[in-house]
Amino acid sequence: MTSPFEDAKARLPADPKVKAAYDELAPEFKIAAELARAPTRAGLSQAELAGRMGTTQSVIARLENGHSLPSAKSFAQATGSRMQAHPSAD
């Protein structure tokens, strides 16, 4: 037996309106995923990342949950990453 969430997850992408909305947000999902992976790649805990960024652990938790966006420059410096943008024509 599947859960209501699993049912919706399987059914919703077939809806053209849902798929269009998801596709429109795809770049944001990609950015969020990269932001979540960067501290792990750098071997940093939330507290360590917060210290490097001059903020608090609770702010980092909100970043990881997608509730806010960090300064690209401070995040990249804190994680030893390099931010890159790849614009494309639609």
N, CA, C and O atoms as a GROMACS GRO file, in nm:
protein
  360
    1MET      N    1   0.084  -0.119   0.000
    1MET     CA    2   0.000   0.000   0.000
    1MET      C    3   0.089   0.124   0.000
    1MET      O    4   0.185   0.132   0.076
    2THR      N    5   0.057   0.220  -0.084
    2THR     CA    6   0.136   0.343  -0.092
    2THR      C    7   0.072   0.452  -0.007
    2THR      O    8  -0.047   0.449   0.023
    3SER      N    9   0.156   0.549   0.030
    3SER     CA   10   0.107   0.660   0.111
    3SER      C   11   0.042   0.765   0.021
    3SER      O   12   0.064   0.765  -0.100
    4PRO      N   13  -0.039   0.854   0.079
    4PRO     CA   14  -0.097   0.962  -0.002
    4PRO      C   15   0.011   1.047  -0.070
    4PRO      O   16  -0.008   1.093  -0.182
    5PHE      N   17   0.124   1.067  -0.001
    5PHE     CA   18   0.233   1.145  -0.062
    5PHE      C   19   0.288   1.073  -0.185
    5PHE      O   20   0.308   1.135  -0.289
    6GLU      N   21   0.312   0.944  -0.172
    6GLU     CA   22   0.365   0.867  -0.286
    6GLU      C   23   0.266   0.867  -0.402
    6GLU      O   24   0.307   0.877  -0.518
    7ASP      N   25   0.137   0.857  -0.371
    7ASP     CA   26   0.034   0.863  -0.476
    7ASP      C   27   0.039   0.996  -0.550
    7ASP      O   28   0.037   1.001  -0.673
    8ALA      N   29   0.045   1.104  -0.473
    8ALA     CA   30   0.049   1.238  -0.533
    8ALA      C   31   0.178   1.257  -0.613
    8ALA      O   32   0.176   1.314  -0.722
    9LYS      N   33   0.289   1.210  -0.559
    9LYS     CA   34   0.418   1.223  -0.627
    9LYS      C   35   0.417   1.152  -0.762
    9LYS      O   36   0.478   1.200  -0.857
   10ALA      N   37   0.348   1.040  -0.770
   10ALA     CA   38   0.339   0.965  -0.895
   10ALA      C   39   0.240   1.029  -0.992
   10ALA      O   40   0.260   1.025  -1.114
   11ARG      N   41   0.133   1.087  -0.939
   11ARG     CA   42   0.025   1.138  -1.022
   11ARG      C   43   0.048   1.281  -1.072
   11ARG      O   44   0.017   1.312  -1.187
   12LEU      N   45   0.103   1.368  -0.987
   12LEU     CA   46   0.110   1.510  -1.021
   12LEU      C   47   0.195   1.544  -1.143
   12LEU      O   48   0.155   1.631  -1.220
   13PRO      N   49   0.311   1.480  -1.166
   13PRO     CA   50   0.388   1.516  -1.284
   13PRO      C   51   0.314   1.494  -1.417
   13PRO      O   52   0.351   1.551  -1.519
   14ALA      N   53   0.212   1.412  -1.415
   14ALA     CA   54   0.134   1.388  -1.537
   14ALA      C   55   0.042   1.506  -1.568
   14ALA      O   56  -0.002   1.521  -1.682
   15ASP      N   57   0.015   1.589  -1.469
   15ASP     CA   58  -0.069   1.707  -1.489
   15ASP      C   59   0.014   1.814  -1.560
   15ASP      O   60   0.116   1.856  -1.505
   16PRO      N   61  -0.024   1.859  -1.680
   16PRO     CA   62   0.057   1.955  -1.755
   16PRO      C   63   0.083   2.085  -1.678
   16PRO      O   64   0.191   2.143  -1.692
   17LYS      N   65  -0.012   2.132  -1.599
   17LYS     CA   66   0.009   2.256  -1.522
   17LYS      C   67   0.114   2.235  -1.414
   17LYS      O   68   0.199   2.321  -1.392
   18VAL      N   69   0.109   2.121  -1.347
   18VAL     CA   70   0.207   2.091  -1.243
   18VAL      C   71   0.345   2.075  -1.305
   18VAL      O   72   0.443   2.127  -1.253
   19LYS      N   73   0.353   2.003  -1.417
   19LYS     CA   74   0.482   1.983  -1.483
   19LYS      C   75   0.541   2.116  -1.528
   19LYS      O   76   0.661   2.138  -1.514
   20ALA      N   77   0.458   2.204  -1.583
   20ALA     CA   78   0.506   2.335  -1.628
   20ALA      C   79   0.560   2.417  -1.510
   20ALA      O   80   0.665   2.480  -1.521
   21ALA      N   81   0.488   2.414  -1.398
   21ALA     CA   82   0.533   2.488  -1.280
   21ALA      C   83   0.664   2.430  -1.228
   21ALA      O   84   0.755   2.504  -1.192
   22TYR      N   85   0.674   2.297  -1.223
   22TYR     CA   86   0.796   2.231  -1.178
   22TYR      C   87   0.913   2.266  -1.270
   22TYR      O   88   1.022   2.299  -1.223
   23ASP      N   89   0.890   2.258  -1.400
   23ASP     CA   90   0.996   2.288  -1.496
   23ASP      C   91   1.043   2.432  -1.483
   23ASP      O   92   1.161   2.461  -1.500
   24GLU      N   93   0.951   2.523  -1.454
   24GLU     CA   94   0.986   2.664  -1.438
   24GLU      C   95   1.076   2.684  -1.315
   24GLU      O   96   1.162   2.772  -1.315
   25LEU      N   97   1.054   2.603  -1.212
   25LEU     CA   98   1.133   2.615  -1.089
   25LEU      C   99   1.259   2.530  -1.090
   25LEU      O  100   1.336   2.535  -0.994
   26ALA      N  101   1.281   2.453  -1.193
   26ALA     CA  102   1.396   2.361  -1.198
   26ALA      C  103   1.529   2.430  -1.168
   26ALA      O  104   1.609   2.374  -1.093
   27PRO      N  105   1.557   2.548  -1.224
   27PRO     CA  106   1.686   2.613  -1.191
   27PRO      C  107   1.700   2.642  -1.042
   27PRO      O  108   1.809   2.629  -0.986
   28GLU      N  109   1.591   2.682  -0.976
   28GLU     CA  110   1.597   2.709  -0.833
   28GLU      C  111   1.621   2.581  -0.754
   28GLU      O  112   1.695   2.582  -0.656
   29PHE      N  113   1.559   2.471  -0.798
   29PHE     CA  114   1.582   2.343  -0.732
   29PHE      C  115   1.728   2.302  -0.746
   29PHE      O  116   1.787   2.249  -0.652
   30LYS      N  117   1.786   2.327  -0.861
   30LYS     CA  118   1.926   2.292  -0.885
   30LYS      C  119   2.019   2.373  -0.794
   30LYS      O  120   2.114   2.320  -0.738
   31ILE      N  121   1.991   2.502  -0.781
   31ILE     CA  122   2.071   2.588  -0.694
   31ILE      C  123   2.059   2.540  -0.549
   31ILE      O  124   2.160   2.529  -0.479
   32ALA      N  125   1.938   2.512  -0.505
   32ALA     CA  126   1.916   2.466  -0.368
   32ALA      C  127   1.992   2.336  -0.342
   32ALA      O  128   2.051   2.318  -0.235
   33ALA      N  129   1.991   2.245  -0.438
   33ALA     CA  130   2.062   2.118  -0.421
   33ALA      C  131   2.212   2.140  -0.409
   33ALA      O  132   2.278   2.077  -0.327
   34GLU      N  133   2.266   2.229  -0.490
   34GLU     CA  134   2.410   2.259  -0.484
   34GLU      C  135   2.446   2.324  -0.352
   34GLU      O  136   2.550   2.294  -0.293
   35LEU      N  137   2.360   2.415  -0.304
   35LEU     CA  138   2.386   2.480  -0.175
   35LEU      C  139   2.386   2.378  -0.062
   35LEU      O  140   2.463   2.391   0.033
   36ALA      N  141   2.301   2.279  -0.072
   36ALA     CA  142   2.294   2.177   0.032
   36ALA      C  143   2.417   2.086   0.028
   36ALA      O  144   2.461   2.038   0.133
   37ARG      N  145   2.473   2.060  -0.090
   37ARG     CA  146   2.588   1.970  -0.102
   37ARG      C  147   2.722   2.037  -0.068
   37ARG      O  148   2.814   1.969  -0.023
   38ALA      N  149   2.734   2.167  -0.087
   38ALA     CA  150   2.863   2.235  -0.070
   38ALA      C  151   2.922   2.219   0.070
   38ALA      O  152   3.040   2.187   0.080
   39PRO      N  153   2.847   2.241   0.178
   39PRO     CA  154   2.908   2.223   0.311
   39PRO      C  155   2.953   2.079   0.337
   39PRO      O  156   3.056   2.057   0.401
   40THR      N  157   2.879   1.983   0.288
   40THR     CA  158   2.916   1.843   0.306
   40THR      C  159   3.047   1.815   0.233
   40THR      O  160   3.137   1.750   0.288
   41ARG      N  161   3.058   1.864   0.109
   41ARG     CA  162   3.183   1.845   0.033
   41ARG      C  163   3.301   1.908   0.107
   41ARG      O  164   3.412   1.855   0.105
   42ALA      N  165   3.275   2.022   0.173
   42ALA     CA  166   3.382   2.092   0.246
   42ALA      C  167   3.405   2.033   0.385
   42ALA      O  168   3.496   2.074   0.456
   43GLY      N  169   3.323   1.936   0.424
   43GLY     CA  170   3.337   1.873   0.555
   43GLY      C  171   3.298   1.964   0.670
   43GLY      O  172   3.356   1.955   0.778
   44LEU      N  173   3.201   2.052   0.647
   44LEU     CA  174   3.161   2.150   0.748
   44LEU      C  175   3.028   2.115   0.812
   44LEU      O  176   2.933   2.075   0.744
   45SER      N  177   3.020   2.131   0.942
   45SER     CA  178   2.892   2.121   1.012
   45SER      C  179   2.819   2.255   0.996
   45SER      O  180   2.876   2.354   0.949
   46GLN      N  181   2.692   2.258   1.035
   46GLN     CA  182   2.618   2.384   1.031
   46GLN      C  183   2.688   2.490   1.117
   46GLN      O  184   2.699   2.605   1.076
   47ALA      N  185   2.733   2.450   1.235
   47ALA     CA  186   2.798   2.546   1.325
   47ALA      C  187   2.928   2.599   1.264
   47ALA      O  188   2.956   2.719   1.274
   48GLU      N  189   3.006   2.512   1.202
   48GLU     CA  190   3.132   2.556   1.140
   48GLU      C  191   3.104   2.650   1.023
   48GLU      O  192   3.171   2.752   1.009
   49LEU      N  193   3.006   2.615   0.941
   49LEU     CA  194   2.972   2.702   0.828
   49LEU      C  195   2.923   2.837   0.879
   49LEU      O  196   2.960   2.941   0.824
   50ALA      N  197   2.840   2.836   0.982
   50ALA     CA  198   2.790   2.961   1.040
   50ALA      C  199   2.906   3.048   1.087
   50ALA      O  200   2.907   3.168   1.062
   51GLY      N  201   3.002   2.988   1.155
   51GLY     CA  202   3.117   3.064   1.202
   51GLY      C  203   3.195   3.127   1.088
   51GLY      O  204   3.237   3.242   1.097
   52ARG      N  205   3.213   3.051   0.982
   52ARG     CA  206   3.286   3.105   0.866
   52ARG      C  207   3.210   3.216   0.796
   52ARG      O  208   3.270   3.306   0.738
   53MET      N  209   3.077   3.208   0.802
   53MET     CA  210   2.995   3.309   0.734
   53MET      C  211   2.959   3.425   0.826
   53MET      O  212   2.897   3.522   0.782
   54GLY      N  213   2.997   3.416   0.952
   54GLY     CA  214   2.966   3.522   1.047
   54GLY      C  215   2.817   3.530   1.078
   54GLY      O  216   2.761   3.638   1.091
   55THR      N  217   2.754   3.414   1.090
   55THR     CA  218   2.611   3.409   1.118
   55THR      C  219   2.586   3.301   1.222
   55THR      O  220   2.680   3.254   1.286
   56THR      N  221   2.462   3.261   1.239
   56THR     CA  222   2.429   3.161   1.340
   56THR      C  223   2.390   3.028   1.275
   56THR      O  224   2.358   3.022   1.156
   57GLN      N  225   2.394   2.922   1.356
   57GLN     CA  226   2.356   2.790   1.308
   57GLN      C  227   2.211   2.789   1.262
   57GLN      O  228   2.178   2.720   1.166
   58SER      N  229   2.124   2.864   1.329
   58SER     CA  230   1.982   2.864   1.290
   58SER      C  231   1.964   2.926   1.151
   58SER      O  232   1.874   2.885   1.077
   59VAL      N  233   2.046   3.024   1.116
   59VAL     CA  234   2.039   3.082   0.981
   59VAL      C  235   2.080   2.977   0.878
   59VAL      O  236   2.019   2.966   0.772
   60ILE      N  237   2.184   2.900   0.909
   60ILE     CA  238   2.230   2.795   0.818
   60ILE      C  239   2.120   2.689   0.803
   60ILE      O  240   2.098   2.640   0.692
   61ALA      N  241   2.053   2.655   0.911
   61ALA     CA  242   1.944   2.557   0.903
   61ALA      C  243   1.834   2.609   0.810
   61ALA      O  244   1.779   2.531   0.732
   62ARG      N  245   1.802   2.737   0.816
   62ARG     CA  246   1.701   2.794   0.726
   62ARG      C  247   1.748   2.790   0.581
   62ARG      O  248   1.669   2.767   0.490
   63LEU      N  249   1.878   2.813   0.559
   63LEU     CA  250   1.933   2.804   0.423
   63LEU      C  251   1.915   2.664   0.369
   63LEU      O  252   1.871   2.645   0.255
   64GLU      N  253   1.950   2.564   0.452
   64GLU     CA  254   1.941   2.425   0.408
   64GLU      C  255   1.797   2.381   0.383
   64GLU      O  256   1.772   2.292   0.302
   65ASN      N  257   1.704   2.443   0.450
   65ASN     CA  258   1.562   2.410   0.431
   65ASN      C  259   1.499   2.490   0.317
   65ASN      O  260   1.381   2.475   0.288
   66GLY      N  261   1.580   2.575   0.253
   66GLY     CA  262   1.529   2.653   0.140
   66GLY      C  263   1.445   2.771   0.180
   66GLY      O  264   1.370   2.824   0.098
   67HIS      N  265   1.454   2.815   0.306
   67HIS     CA  266   1.371   2.926   0.352
   67HIS      C  267   1.436   3.061   0.329
   67HIS      O  268   1.371   3.164   0.347
   68SER      N  269   1.562   3.063   0.289
   68SER     CA  270   1.629   3.188   0.257
   68SER      C  271   1.750   3.157   0.170
   68SER      O  272   1.791   3.041   0.158
   69LEU      N  273   1.805   3.259   0.111
   69LEU     CA  274   1.923   3.242   0.025
   69LEU      C  275   2.041   3.318   0.085
   69LEU      O  276   2.025   3.430   0.134
   70PRO      N  277   2.160   3.259   0.081
   70PRO     CA  278   2.278   3.326   0.135
   70PRO      C  279   2.336   3.423   0.034
   70PRO      O  280   2.300   3.421  -0.084
   71SER      N  281   2.426   3.506   0.081
   71SER     CA  282   2.508   3.584  -0.011
   71SER      C  283   2.595   3.484  -0.086
   71SER      O  284   2.665   3.404  -0.024
   72ALA      N  285   2.591   3.487  -0.217
   72ALA     CA  286   2.668   3.392  -0.298
   72ALA      C  287   2.816   3.401  -0.266
   72ALA      O  288   2.885   3.299  -0.256
   73LYS      N  289   2.866   3.521  -0.250
   73LYS     CA  290   3.009   3.539  -0.224
   73LYS      C  291   3.048   3.481  -0.089
   73LYS      O  292   3.147   3.408  -0.081
   74SER      N  293   2.974   3.512   0.016
   74SER     CA  294   3.013   3.462   0.148
   74SER      C  295   2.995   3.310   0.157
   74SER      O  296   3.075   3.242   0.223
   75PHE      N  297   2.893   3.256   0.094
   75PHE     CA  298   2.871   3.112   0.095
   75PHE      C  299   2.984   3.041   0.021
   75PHE      O  300   3.037   2.941   0.070
   76ALA      N  301   3.021   3.091  -0.094
   76ALA     CA  302   3.129   3.030  -0.172
   76ALA      C  303   3.261   3.036  -0.095
   76ALA      O  304   3.334   2.937  -0.090
   77GLN      N  305   3.290   3.150  -0.036
   77GLN     CA  306   3.415   3.161   0.041
   77GLN      C  307   3.415   3.065   0.159
   77GLN      O  308   3.516   3.000   0.186
   78ALA      N  309   3.303   3.056   0.230
   78ALA     CA  310   3.295   2.972   0.350
   78ALA      C  311   3.308   2.824   0.319
   78ALA      O  312   3.360   2.747   0.401
   79THR      N  313   3.262   2.782   0.202
   79THR     CA  314   3.266   2.640   0.167
   79THR      C  315   3.382   2.605   0.074
   79THR      O  316   3.398   2.489   0.035
   80GLY      N  317   3.463   2.704   0.040
   80GLY     CA  318   3.574   2.679  -0.052
   80GLY      C  319   3.525   2.645  -0.191
   80GLY      O  320   3.590   2.572  -0.265
   81SER      N  321   3.409   2.702  -0.226
   81SER     CA  322   3.348   2.676  -0.356
   81SER      C  323   3.363   2.798  -0.446
   81SER      O  324   3.407   2.905  -0.404
   82ARG      N  325   3.325   2.778  -0.568
   82ARG     CA  326   3.322   2.887  -0.665
   82ARG      C  327   3.184   2.887  -0.727
   82ARG      O  328   3.140   2.786  -0.782
   83MET      N  329   3.115   3.000  -0.720
   83MET     CA  330   2.982   3.010  -0.778
   83MET      C  331   2.995   3.036  -0.927
   83MET      O  332   3.077   3.117  -0.971
   84GLN      N  333   2.913   2.965  -1.005
   84GLN     CA  334   2.912   2.983  -1.149
   84GLN      C  335   2.769   2.996  -1.196
   84GLN      O  336   2.679   2.929  -1.145
   85ALA      N  337   2.749   3.082  -1.292
   85ALA     CA  338   2.616   3.097  -1.350
   85ALA      C  339   2.625   3.056  -1.496
   85ALA      O  340   2.721   3.089  -1.565
   86HIS      N  341   2.524   2.985  -1.541
   86HIS     CA  342   2.519   2.939  -1.679
   86HIS      C  343   2.385   2.978  -1.738
   86HIS      O  344   2.294   2.894  -1.745
   87PRO      N  345   2.370   3.104  -1.780
   87PRO     CA  346   2.241   3.141  -1.839
   87PRO      C  347   2.219   3.068  -1.970
   87PRO      O  348   2.313   3.035  -2.042
   88SER      N  349   2.093   3.045  -2.000
   88SER     CA  350   2.061   2.980  -2.125
   88SER      C  351   1.938   3.046  -2.186
   88SER      O  352   1.855   3.103  -2.116
   89ALA      N  353   1.929   3.037  -2.315
   89ALA     CA  354   1.812   3.091  -2.384
   89ALA      C  355   1.703   2.986  -2.382
   89ALA      O  356   1.730   2.868  -2.404
   90ASP      N  357   1.582   3.028  -2.357
   90ASP     CA  358   1.470   2.934  -2.358
   90ASP      C  359   1.401   2.933  -2.492
   90ASP      O  360   1.304   2.859  -2.510
   0.00000   0.00000   0.00000
